[in-house]
């Protein structure tokens, strides 16, 4: 329920952060997340981050944690 939870794309040159709407998430499983990127995205490199309170069981973490992915999404 934390407002920090969700998926974000951070533009590497400008620092602009694009939040992915929950309605754009197609698959949300512990080991796989699929979403539709919003349009338009400005050209450039983006880093993907996912913030969650999921703990791998039926209980949630008290504080959200963020995973920053190593891969860069290039938009042209």
N, C-alpha and C positions, 0 to 999 in steps of 0.2 A: 504493500500500500504506500510505500515511500515514493514521493515525487521524483526522487533521484533514480529510481529503477527505470530501465529501458535501454534502448539501443541508440547510439549517437555516431555520427560521422563527423570528424573534425578535419576541416580543410587545412592542410599543412602550411600553406603560404600565408593565408589571411587569419587563421585562427578561428574562423567562423565555424560554429557547431550546428549541425543539422540533426534535430531529433526525429527519430522514426516513430510515426504514430502507431499506437497499439493495433489499430485496424489494418496496418500494412504488414503485420507479422503473420506469415502464412503457417509456419511450423515453429513451435516453441517446445522443444524437448530438452532434457538434460545435456545431451551430447550433440544437438543439432538445432540450429535456428535458421530459418529462412524468412526473408522479408523482401518487400518490393521497395526499391529506393524511390524517394520522391523526385519529381521532375519540376523544374529543371535543376540540375546540380551544376554549379559553376565548374568549368574545366580545372583540372589540377589533381593533386594527390590527396587522398583522404585516409585517415586512420579510423578504424572501427573500434568502439568500446561498448561493452555490455555491462550494465550495472544491475545486480540482483541481490536478493536476500535468500535465494534458494540454497539449501544446505545438503541436499541429497537425501533428505528424509522428510517426514511429515511436519517437522518443525522448521520455522524460518529463523534466519539469523536476526539478531537485534538491530544491527547496523548493516546497511548495504555495502557490498564490495564490488569493485570494478575490475574487469579484465580488459586490458588493452591488447589487441591482437597485433602480431608482428607483421602481418601482410598489409600492403598498401593497395588501396583501390584507386586506380588511375581512371579519371573521367576526362574524355576528350571532346 
